[in-house]
Structure formats: structure tokens, C-alpha cells
């Protein structure tokens, strides 16, 4: 029997009403929208986070991970 629910509903009137209906129905509800409160929904939050990470990667200094010729071992003919 289900007694508790973790919700990730939209952060709008409909999402809040649905959460309240679940509470009134007797469920213990953990409303996860507190973690993405400034966003419309969980998807918008994730998209924002991905864009932040992309910007950080674009700003990071480019490194050349290729070894210099002097650092490689010539195995031809050995």
C-alpha cells in the first residue's frame, strides 16, 4: 500500500493544487519542487544546469592532451 509520494510537479497553480489534493487524500507528500523553485518545472531546471555546465566548459582553457613527439615511443621496426 502506498502511503507516501515524492512529487516533481510543475511549479505553477496546477502543480500546487495537485500536491494539495494528494495531501487531502491522506498521502504523505514530499514536494521536490522546493529544489527547483525558481524554475517552471524540473525539466527547465535541468536545461538551465546543462547550459551552465556548457558555458563553464567553453570558458575553460583548452588543453592539448596529445603527447609531444619526444614523449612518444617509436615502436616501428622493433
N, C-alpha and C positions, 0 to 999 in steps of 0.2 A: 504494500500500500504506500502510495506517495504521500508524504506529509510536508516535504519542503521542496522549494523550487528556487533555482538561481536563474534570474531573468536578465536578458541583454536586449531589452526592448528599445524602441526609438525614444529619444529624449524630447517627446512632444506630448500634447494633451492625450492623444490616443494611447501612447505607451504608459503614461502615468495612470490613466483610467484602468487599463488592463491590469496593471500591478495592483491597484486598489481592489479590483474585482477578485483577484486571486487571494488577497488578504481576507476579504469579506467571506470568501468561500472556505476559509479555515486553513489555508496553507501558510506555512512559514516561508516568507519570500525574502531572498537575498537579492536586492536590486543592484545589479552590477553597473547601472548607468552612472553611478557616482564616480566611476573611474574614467568616464568619457563625457562628463557633464557639460563641457563647453562645446561639444560637437552634436550634430543632429542624431547620429546613431553610431554604432560600433564600427561599421564599415567606413564612415567618414573619418573616424579616429585613426583607423589603420592606414587609410590612404595618406593622411597627414603625416603619420610616423614614417611611412616609406619615403615620402618626399623629403622629409628632414634628413633621413639617412643618405638619400641620394645626393643632397646638397653637400653634406659633410664629405662624402666620397669625392665629389667634384672639386672641393676646395683642398683636399688633402694633397700634399706634394706627390708628384708622380715619381715612382722609383723604378729603376731599371734593374730587374732581378736577373737579367741574363748575365752569366759569368763572362768575365773578360777572357780573351783568347789565352792569356798566360795562366788562367786559373783552370783551364780545361786540360784534360789528359788526352793526348793523342794516342789512340789505340789502333790506328790503321797500320796494318803490317806487323802487328805484334802477336 
